Amino acid sequence: MRFGKSVGVAVLACFGMAIGPAAAQTFPTKTVRLILPFPPGGPSDILGRAMAQKLTEQLGQQVIADNRPGAGGNLGLELTAKAPPDGHTIVLSSPLISLSPLLYAKLNYDPNKDLAPISLVALIQNVVLVHPSVPAKNLKELVQVARASPGKLNYGSGGVGTTTHLAPELFMSMTKTKLVHVPFKGSGLALIGLIGGQVDVLVMAVPAAEAQVKAGKARALAVISEKRATPLPNVPTSKEAGFDNFVVDIWYGILAPSGTPPALVTRLNTEINKALAAPDLKERVLGDGIQPLGSTPEQFGAFIRSEATRYAKVIKDAGIQAQ
């Protein structure tokens, strides 16, 4: 009986391996749901809908963008984590996938175990802004001003645990300075707060900041990215300003439920990277200030872990907890 049971298990295992590639060839067999964990109108929505449209064209099956905001973005990730691992439910995540385990004492899913990376897909550059009344024309001068009067300058953010919050905390950790945090209910409101003089400093996505910088309502000190931003060509990068490790982009990647067959993960990765390379999609998202990227599942997984490692000390030292 034991021998017969072992043979049965082996046969089932071989059968499972055999149907994996076949399933990938016939995938998808029904509508694919691309969950967007944030409300309509933001960059994840713009990117997600562009991706859904392009993937629909490529796959010959409807891919719908499904906005599921809630719990700081964690609701969308949880819904994906608990979906059947058949490739028909995927999620577009921001850095949330790296940061949530560091910010939340308890989650209804395990970001590290319940979701399988498919591909990094895009990034948006951030820029350090100050109100025109702040006497700093670059990052080094901002450090000087902050050190001269510790705690006098404040900075706005789109909320606790967001990139707009963690980037200034990283900056303070690197420069041994102290700025006071003023959280807003969204980065758009934080930008209004900066323009109105309620806050002195703000890290903001370049597409959202561009108009205010060009109108002289905010001063751009540095783009905290690997290269200069096309909409703000005269603004130096943080590295050019002398801050080599101060690079904080808003990035996006697509994941599936853990247990999704490797052949399906490979198929999804191929289709996603094909979509990102398509001239019409590239033109569409670049126009919105979103830079398309691409990666292997392994590269994206390593990137998620590296981002978690990078921010772990910042979050711990600052005592940051999501509200």
Summary of the structure (lengths in Angstrom):
residues: 323
radius of gyration: 21.8
end to end distance: 56.4
largest distance: 82.6
contacts: 1111
relative contact order: 0.18
helix: 46%
strand: 18%
